[in-house]
Structure formats: C-alpha cells, structure tokens
Amino acid sequence: GLATLPEPSPNDLFFDIEGDPYAFEDGLDYLFGVLETDGTFHAFWSRDKTGAVTLDAERVAFERFMDFVMERFERDPTLHVYHYAPYEPTALKRLMGRHATREAEVDRLLRGGVLVDLLRAVRQGLRASVESYSIKKMEQFYGFEREIDLRDAGSSIVAFEQWLELGEGDRPASDHLHRIERYNRDDVVSNQRLRDWLERLRLELAGLTGLD
C-alpha cells in the first residue's frame, strides 16, 4: 500500500467535495475544496451571482475546479491530486456526464493516475487499532486536530439542508456555509497531513527493506 504512493511534488493538490444526495432531484455537489502545499485553500461553491444554489452553478463550479487543476497540471505534470475514498473521482465522472463538459480533462486525470486515493494506501499498507478507517478515526495517528466540530460528512449535509430551509432574508446572517467551508478545509488539510505521514512511513519502510 505505501509503495503505491507517488513521489511528492511541491505542487501537489489535496481535494474534497461536499455533496448532498437529497438536494433537488438527483443530488448536488455544492462545494469543491482544494488545498495547495503552501496552505492556500480554494473553495469553489455551486452558487450563482445571487447566492442561490443551482445545477447551473454546480456546472460552473465544476468547470472552475477542473480548469484550476488542469492549469497547474500543465505547468507541472508530476503533480497529483490526493483525496480520501472513492467519492471524488466518482463525482467527477458523474458531473462531466451530467453537464456534458470537461470530458477530456477528467479522462486525462483518470487515465494518467493523477488522482490518488489515500484510503487505498491506508487499507493496503497499515493495520490500525480503530473501528473503521475513516479519515476522522485515522487523524489521531498523525496528530491532526480539527478547527470545526462537524463530526462527519453527514453533519455537513445536515448543515447544508438547514441552510436550504432558511428564508432568503435569513440566509445572509447564517453561518451554515461558513462552517461547512471550514469543515471542508479541515478535510483537505487532514489529507495533506495524512499524505505526509504516510510518506514518512514509506521512507522508514524503504530504509528497513532496502526497497524504494
């Protein structure tokens, strides 16, 4: 599992999507969060100029995210985009099909092995004394503490549903979306810390075995 990790690049990205399968008729991916290695966080929200969440705004957010990644990938073909669990690549394939856009770019990321699932490395490379390998359970091993207390992805969905139920006059004063964005940032920062920890373990293993 650890040997599947690619060589780190200074331009690597860490990625997490917040989605609500109950919004509208077929669900909605409402936030695309990306972290750069220097700590810069980018949040691409599926909101239009009025602040409304719509499927058209989801398409725009998806396109902006893909353009962001591809622009950096063109500059550095050695970079990878790290995520935890299969949701992100599955969502990208669903979004390119739903909106009929960025098909070639998504295909290039998938075929090129640019997307790296850290959960796969954890499951295949570690044996940990936890009840599940969710990233929240693993954080104790690499000393990560979250800034926002949303206990799991379901809590993010609940907060988003609560925001949707607010009246137009109440939404600007609410902190629901701010909390969700902070939760998303915690997720991508945790991904970065996990990758760095796994890389240290990989180097330790290489030193013991003599294998790269």
C-alpha positions as a Markdown table, in Angstrom:
| # | Residue | x | y | z |
|---|---|---|---|---|
| 1 | Gly | 0.0 | 0.0 | 0.0 |
| 2 | Leu | 2.7 | 2.5 | 0.9 |
| 3 | Ala | 4.6 | 1.6 | -2.2 |
| 4 | Thr | 1.6 | 2.8 | -4.4 |
| 5 | Leu | 2.2 | 6.4 | -3.3 |
| 6 | Pro | 3.8 | 8.6 | -6.0 |
| 7 | Glu | 6.8 | 10.8 | -5.4 |
| 8 | Pro | 5.7 | 14.0 | -3.7 |
| 9 | Ser | 5.7 | 17.2 | -5.8 |
| 10 | Pro | 5.8 | 20.7 | -4.4 |
| 11 | Asn | 2.7 | 21.5 | -6.5 |
| 12 | Asp | 0.5 | 18.6 | -5.2 |
| 13 | Leu | -3.1 | 19.3 | -4.5 |
| 14 | Phe | -5.5 | 18.0 | -1.9 |
| 15 | Phe | -9.2 | 17.7 | -2.8 |
| 16 | Asp | -12.5 | 17.1 | -1.1 |
| 17 | Ile | -16.1 | 17.5 | -2.3 |
| 18 | Glu | -19.1 | 18.3 | -0.2 |
| 19 | Gly | -22.3 | 16.9 | -1.8 |
| 20 | Asp | -25.9 | 16.4 | -0.8 |
| 21 | Pro | -27.6 | 13.4 | -2.4 |
| 22 | Tyr | -31.0 | 14.7 | -1.4 |
| 23 | Ala | -30.9 | 18.2 | -2.9 |
| 24 | Phe | -33.1 | 18.7 | -5.9 |
| 25 | Glu | -34.0 | 15.5 | -7.9 |
| 26 | Asp | -30.6 | 13.9 | -8.4 |
| 27 | Gly | -28.4 | 15.5 | -5.7 |
| 28 | Leu | -25.9 | 18.3 | -5.8 |
| 29 | Asp | -22.2 | 18.7 | -5.3 |
| 30 | Tyr | -22.2 | 22.1 | -3.7 |
| 31 | Leu | -18.5 | 22.7 | -2.7 |
| 32 | Phe | -15.2 | 21.7 | -4.3 |
| 33 | Gly | -12.4 | 22.4 | -1.8 |
| 34 | Val | -8.7 | 22.3 | -2.9 |
| 35 | Leu | -5.6 | 22.9 | -0.8 |
| 36 | Glu | -2.1 | 23.7 | -2.2 |
| 37 | Thr | 1.0 | 22.6 | -0.4 |
| 38 | Asp | 1.7 | 26.1 | 0.7 |
| 39 | Gly | -1.5 | 26.1 | 2.7 |
| 40 | Thr | -3.6 | 28.2 | 0.2 |
| 41 | Phe | -7.2 | 27.0 | 0.3 |
| 42 | His | -9.6 | 27.4 | -2.6 |
| 43 | Ala | -13.4 | 26.9 | -2.3 |
| 44 | Phe | -15.5 | 26.6 | -5.4 |
| 45 | Trp | -19.1 | 26.9 | -4.4 |
| 46 | Ser | -22.1 | 25.9 | -6.6 |
| 47 | Arg | -23.7 | 29.3 | -6.1 |
| 48 | Asp | -24.8 | 31.9 | -8.7 |
| 49 | Lys | -24.3 | 35.7 | -8.6 |
| 50 | Thr | -27.4 | 36.0 | -6.4 |
| 51 | Gly | -26.1 | 33.4 | -3.9 |
| 52 | Ala | -28.6 | 30.8 | -4.9 |
| 53 | Val | -27.5 | 27.1 | -5.2 |
| 54 | Thr | -28.5 | 25.7 | -8.6 |
| 55 | Leu | -27.5 | 23.0 | -11.0 |
| 56 | Asp | -26.2 | 25.6 | -13.4 |
| 57 | Ala | -24.0 | 26.9 | -10.7 |
| 58 | Glu | -22.8 | 23.4 | -10.0 |
| 59 | Arg | -21.7 | 23.2 | -13.6 |
| 60 | Val | -19.8 | 26.4 | -13.3 |
| 61 | Ala | -18.1 | 25.4 | -10.1 |
| 62 | Phe | -17.1 | 22.0 | -11.6 |
| 63 | Glu | -15.6 | 23.8 | -14.6 |
| 64 | Arg | -13.7 | 26.3 | -12.5 |
| 65 | Phe | -12.3 | 23.4 | -10.4 |
| 66 | Met | -11.3 | 21.4 | -13.4 |
| 67 | Asp | -9.7 | 24.5 | -15.1 |
| 68 | Phe | -7.8 | 25.2 | -11.9 |
| 69 | Val | -6.4 | 21.7 | -11.7 |
| 70 | Met | -5.6 | 21.4 | -15.4 |
| 71 | Glu | -3.8 | 24.8 | -15.4 |
| 72 | Arg | -1.5 | 23.6 | -12.7 |
| 73 | Phe | -1.1 | 20.1 | -14.2 |
| 74 | Glu | 0.0 | 21.7 | -17.5 |
| 75 | Arg | 2.7 | 23.6 | -15.6 |
| 76 | Asp | 3.8 | 20.5 | -13.6 |
| 77 | Pro | 2.9 | 17.1 | -15.0 |
| 78 | Thr | 4.4 | 15.5 | -11.9 |
| 79 | Leu | 1.7 | 16.8 | -9.5 |
| 80 | His | -1.0 | 14.6 | -8.1 |
| 81 | Val | -4.4 | 15.3 | -6.6 |
| 82 | Tyr | -5.0 | 13.5 | -3.3 |
| 83 | His | -8.4 | 12.6 | -1.9 |
| 84 | Tyr | -9.7 | 10.1 | 0.6 |
| 85 | Ala | -12.1 | 7.4 | -0.5 |
| 86 | Pro | -13.7 | 6.9 | -4.0 |
| 87 | Tyr | -16.3 | 9.7 | -3.8 |
| 88 | Glu | -14.2 | 12.4 | -5.6 |
| 89 | Pro | -13.3 | 10.5 | -8.8 |
| 90 | Thr | -16.9 | 9.1 | -9.0 |
| 91 | Ala | -18.3 | 12.6 | -8.6 |
| 92 | Leu | -16.1 | 14.0 | -11.3 |
| 93 | Lys | -17.3 | 11.3 | -13.8 |
| 94 | Arg | -20.9 | 11.9 | -12.8 |
| 95 | Leu | -20.5 | 15.7 | -13.2 |
| 96 | Met | -18.9 | 15.5 | -16.6 |
| 97 | Gly | -21.7 | 13.3 | -17.7 |
| 98 | Arg | -24.5 | 15.4 | -16.2 |
| 99 | His | -23.2 | 18.7 | -17.6 |
| 100 | Ala | -21.6 | 17.3 | -20.8 |
| 101 | Thr | -18.4 | 19.4 | -20.1 |
| 102 | Arg | -14.7 | 18.8 | -19.3 |
| 103 | Glu | -14.9 | 15.2 | -20.5 |
| 104 | Ala | -11.3 | 15.1 | -22.0 |
| 105 | Glu | -9.9 | 16.7 | -18.9 |
| 106 | Val | -11.5 | 14.3 | -16.5 |
| 107 | Asp | -10.4 | 11.4 | -18.7 |
| 108 | Arg | -6.9 | 12.7 | -18.7 |
| 109 | Leu | -6.8 | 12.8 | -14.9 |
| 110 | Leu | -8.2 | 9.3 | -14.5 |
| 111 | Arg | -6.1 | 7.6 | -17.2 |
| 112 | Gly | -3.0 | 9.4 | -16.1 |
| 113 | Gly | -3.2 | 8.3 | -12.5 |
| 114 | Val | -3.3 | 11.9 | -11.3 |
| 115 | Leu | -5.9 | 11.2 | -8.7 |
| 116 | Val | -4.5 | 9.3 | -5.7 |
| 117 | Asp | -6.9 | 7.7 | -3.1 |
| 118 | Leu | -5.2 | 7.8 | 0.3 |
| 119 | Leu | -7.7 | 5.4 | 1.7 |
| 120 | Arg | -6.4 | 2.7 | -0.6 |
| 121 | Ala | -2.9 | 3.3 | 0.7 |
| 122 | Val | -4.1 | 3.2 | 4.3 |
| 123 | Arg | -6.1 | -0.1 | 3.8 |
| 124 | Gln | -3.3 | -1.8 | 1.9 |
| 125 | Gly | -0.4 | -0.5 | 3.9 |
| 126 | Leu | -1.4 | -0.2 | 7.6 |
| 127 | Arg | -3.1 | -2.1 | 10.4 |
| 128 | Ala | -4.5 | 0.3 | 12.8 |
| 129 | Ser | -6.4 | -0.2 | 16.1 |
| 130 | Val | -9.6 | 1.7 | 15.0 |
| 131 | Glu | -13.1 | 0.6 | 14.4 |
| 132 | Ser | -13.0 | 2.0 | 10.8 |
| 133 | Tyr | -10.5 | 3.6 | 8.5 |
| 134 | Ser | -12.5 | 6.8 | 8.1 |
| 135 | Ile | -10.2 | 9.8 | 8.0 |
| 136 | Lys | -11.6 | 11.1 | 11.3 |
| 137 | Lys | -10.5 | 7.9 | 13.0 |
| 138 | Met | -7.1 | 7.9 | 11.5 |
| 139 | Glu | -6.3 | 11.5 | 12.5 |
| 140 | Gln | -5.1 | 10.5 | 16.0 |
| 141 | Phe | -2.1 | 8.7 | 14.5 |
| 142 | Tyr | -0.7 | 11.8 | 12.7 |
| 143 | Gly | -1.8 | 14.3 | 15.4 |
| 144 | Phe | -4.3 | 16.3 | 13.4 |
| 145 | Glu | -6.9 | 18.4 | 15.3 |
| 146 | Arg | -9.8 | 19.9 | 13.5 |
| 147 | Glu | -10.8 | 23.5 | 13.9 |
| 148 | Ile | -14.6 | 23.0 | 13.3 |
| 149 | Asp | -16.7 | 20.3 | 15.0 |
| 150 | Leu | -18.8 | 18.7 | 12.3 |
| 151 | Arg | -18.5 | 15.1 | 13.3 |
| 152 | Asp | -18.8 | 13.5 | 9.9 |
| 153 | Ala | -19.9 | 14.1 | 6.3 |
| 154 | Gly | -23.5 | 13.6 | 7.3 |
| 155 | Ser | -23.2 | 16.6 | 9.6 |
| 156 | Ser | -22.1 | 18.7 | 6.7 |
| 157 | Ile | -25.2 | 17.6 | 4.7 |
| 158 | Val | -27.4 | 18.4 | 7.7 |
| 159 | Ala | -25.9 | 21.9 | 7.9 |
| 160 | Phe | -26.4 | 22.4 | 4.2 |
| 161 | Glu | -30.0 | 21.2 | 4.4 |
| 162 | Gln | -30.7 | 23.6 | 7.3 |
| 163 | Trp | -29.3 | 26.5 | 5.1 |
| 164 | Leu | -31.6 | 25.5 | 2.2 |
| 165 | Glu | -34.6 | 25.6 | 4.5 |
| 166 | Leu | -33.8 | 29.2 | 5.7 |
| 167 | Gly | -35.7 | 32.0 | 4.1 |
| 168 | Glu | -33.9 | 34.3 | 1.7 |
| 169 | Gly | -33.8 | 37.0 | 4.4 |
| 170 | Asp | -32.3 | 34.7 | 6.9 |
| 171 | Arg | -29.5 | 33.1 | 4.8 |
| 172 | Pro | -27.1 | 36.1 | 4.8 |
| 173 | Ala | -26.9 | 36.2 | 8.6 |
| 174 | Ser | -26.5 | 32.5 | 9.0 |
| 175 | Asp | -23.1 | 30.8 | 9.5 |
| 176 | His | -24.0 | 27.5 | 8.0 |
| 177 | Leu | -22.0 | 27.8 | 4.8 |
| 178 | His | -19.0 | 29.3 | 6.6 |
| 179 | Arg | -19.0 | 26.3 | 9.0 |
| 180 | Ile | -19.2 | 23.9 | 6.0 |
| 181 | Glu | -16.3 | 25.6 | 4.3 |
| 182 | Arg | -14.2 | 25.4 | 7.4 |
| 183 | Tyr | -15.1 | 21.8 | 7.7 |
| 184 | Asn | -14.1 | 21.2 | 4.1 |
| 185 | Arg | -10.8 | 23.0 | 4.7 |
| 186 | Asp | -10.2 | 20.7 | 7.7 |
| 187 | Asp | -10.7 | 17.7 | 5.4 |
| 188 | Val | -8.1 | 18.8 | 2.8 |
| 189 | Val | -5.6 | 19.8 | 5.4 |
| 190 | Ser | -6.1 | 16.4 | 7.1 |
| 191 | Asn | -5.5 | 14.8 | 3.7 |
| 192 | Gln | -2.2 | 16.7 | 3.4 |
| 193 | Arg | -1.1 | 15.7 | 6.9 |
| 194 | Leu | -2.0 | 12.1 | 6.2 |
| 195 | Arg | -0.1 | 12.0 | 2.9 |
| 196 | Asp | 3.0 | 13.5 | 4.6 |
| 197 | Trp | 2.7 | 10.9 | 7.5 |
| 198 | Leu | 2.4 | 8.0 | 5.0 |
| 199 | Glu | 5.3 | 9.3 | 3.1 |
| 200 | Arg | 7.4 | 9.2 | 6.2 |
| 201 | Leu | 6.3 | 5.7 | 6.9 |
| 202 | Arg | 7.2 | 4.7 | 3.3 |
| 203 | Leu | 10.7 | 6.1 | 3.7 |
| 204 | Glu | 11.1 | 4.2 | 7.0 |
| 205 | Leu | 10.0 | 1.0 | 5.3 |
| 206 | Ala | 12.3 | 1.6 | 2.4 |
| 207 | Gly | 15.2 | 2.0 | 4.9 |
| 208 | Leu | 14.4 | -1.3 | 6.6 |
| 209 | Thr | 13.8 | -3.3 | 3.4 |
| 210 | Gly | 16.3 | -1.6 | 1.1 |
| 211 | Leu | 13.5 | -1.2 | -1.4 |
| 212 | Asp | 12.3 | 2.2 | -2.8 |
